Amino acid sequence: MPRKPRIHIAVGNLNVDITMYVPRLPKPDESIIADDTDIGPGGAASNYSVAVSIYGHRVYLIASTSIDPLVSSMLKELEKRGVNTFYVKRVEGPPGIVNVIVIPGGERFIVKYRGVNELLTPNDVPKTLLKKASLIHMASIPPNIAGEIAERALGFGLLISYDPGAYALTMPDRVLKILKYVSILFLNRREAKALAVDIDHLLDHGPQMVVVKKGGAGALIAVHGGVYYKGISRPLKPPVNSTGAGDAFAAFFNSAYLDYHDPGKALQYGLAAGALKVTCRGSQLCWDKQYFNKQLGETSVEKIKNPEEWMIED
């Protein structure tokens, strides 16, 4: 029998990313000349969607964005990369805009303007789509909206993942409250520390898995039942821009988990995708299958028996 198609729903922001590559950060009242610049689609859900399409699964983007012609060109670019944008809501108002300043080595500094991203509602996710999807991923959306969407998705038997982003820092209590609906929780180190003193405490709130992304130090997973993994994947090329690396990580992690039902293998794929992303110029994953396979082969993942061997803050 043919395998059921793997369909993701990605809910979150669609931004216009303006990226400038500079030799150094300017001092107060100083102007410097950028070495290069890029303007293209960004936003966590948008970045996730592109990476899912690259992996080989189908993906629908759910977002609230502007009717501005610049956004129309962004949507066409996403469609060319395999993202279904049929359910993206277009409204009057300024789009989300993100200014990214990248210095040599790939470290970046980000200023965000949310614009009409703020108009996203749970009703923007249609039930007809929930019925046919395998997984829904919510990225950088407020916990009250994420909770309502997740509760609805749970009724359709979807795997539910949530990356709260900055909301883990600004609304930790509200994020914790909705974790009973979440299958896979993605956090970085700062976010994890804001929510709990240790990983097991986060699992007590309901997720099946907690994934802590640690940048260049790799990532950690805790799974219900006392199973723990750690892994690392050093980029095989010099880093260029780390923007969107966490989104590519989540996309390949979720996709591989749907395919293999193995957290360790999912971590390997996620780490390799994140390492590949930091070598790309824009906010979204660029693709080189041969290089990815080589990066995958250089990715180290191991199971840990004693969770005290790793801590959120290490």
Stockholm file with secondary structure:
# STOCKHOLM 1.0

chainA/1-314         MPRKPRIHIAVGNLNVDITMYVPRLPKPDESIIADDTDIGPGGAASNYSVAVSIYGHRVYLIASTSIDPLVSSMLKELEKRGVNTFYVKRVEGPPGIVNVIVIPGGERFIVKYRGVNELLTPNDVPKTLLKKASLIHMASIPPNIAGEIAERALGFGLLISYDPGAYALTMPDRVLKILKYVSILFLNRREAKALAVDIDHLLDHGPQMVVVKKGGAGALIAVHGGVYYKGISRPLKPPVNSTGAGDAFAAFFNSAYLDYHDPGKALQYGLAAGALKVTCRGSQLCWDKQYFNKQLGETSVEKIKNPEEWMIED
#=GR chainA/1-314 SS CCCCCCEEEEESCCEEEEEEECSSCCCTTCCCCCSEEEEEEECHHHHHHHHHHHHTCEEEEECEEECCHHHHHHHHHHHHTTCBCTTCEEESSCCEEEEEEECTTSCEEEEEECGGGGGCCGGGSCHHHHHHCSEEEEESCCHHHHHHHHHHHHTTTCEEEEECTTHHHHCHHHHHHHGGGCSEEEEEHHHHHHHCSSHHHHHTTSCSEEEEECGGGCEEEEETTTEEEEEECCCSSCCCCCTTHHHHHHHHHHHHHHHHCCHHHHHHHHHHHHHHHTTSSSSSCCCCHHHHHHHHHTCEEEEESCGGGCCTTC
#=GC SS_cons         CCCCCCEEEEESCCEEEEEEECSSCCCTTCCCCCSEEEEEEECHHHHHHHHHHHHTCEEEEECEEECCHHHHHHHHHHHHTTCBCTTCEEESSCCEEEEEEECTTSCEEEEEECGGGGGCCGGGSCHHHHHHCSEEEEESCCHHHHHHHHHHHHTTTCEEEEECTTHHHHCHHHHHHHGGGCSEEEEEHHHHHHHCSSHHHHHTTSCSEEEEECGGGCEEEEETTTEEEEEECCCSSCCCCCTTHHHHHHHHHHHHHHHHCCHHHHHHHHHHHHHHHTTSSSSSCCCCHHHHHHHHHTCEEEEESCGGGCCTTC
//
